[in-house]
Amino acid sequence: MGSVQHDLPYLDEHVLVVAAPPTRVWEALQEVAASLGVSDSRLGVLMATVLGTRPVRGFAVSTREPETSLVLSGRHRFSRYQLSFDLAGTLDGRTRPRATSHAAFPGVRGGVYRGGVIGGGAPLVSVCPILQTIARRATAGRS
């Protein structure tokens, strides 16, 4: 697994086993990561403006170790955050992607935002479908 160091507090972690080799899972991860963040819709642009997201879409690649690790980072008025993906091959040719969330919510406003986001289950709701999409794309067309 990758040896990425995080300077943000740990939030949660999710793991899946995918019936595909690391190369295919890495390709799927790259595709999915490129689509993450705030959409270009009017509502997405408004949300990015109100929150002050940097980068505007919400995530940018901060670390990339091909077929091993990808770290996405971002920030806005109420939080700094990272979503890390680590890939590990299994002995039977499958891949175990692990998604780990880290975030800091500084100040009173950050604390209120954290209560709404974390208390509402947002990491679980958002990260699990990301891993499932990666698995679906990595195994597409395989029997």
Salt bridges, closest charged atoms under 4 A:
ASP12 OD2 - HIS14 NE2 3.02
GLU13 OE1 - ARG98 NH1 3.70
GLU31 OE1 - ARG137 NH1 3.43
ASP40 OD1 - ARG57 NH1 3.51
ASP86 OD2 - ARG98 NH2 2.92
ASP92 OD2 - ARG94 NE 2.94
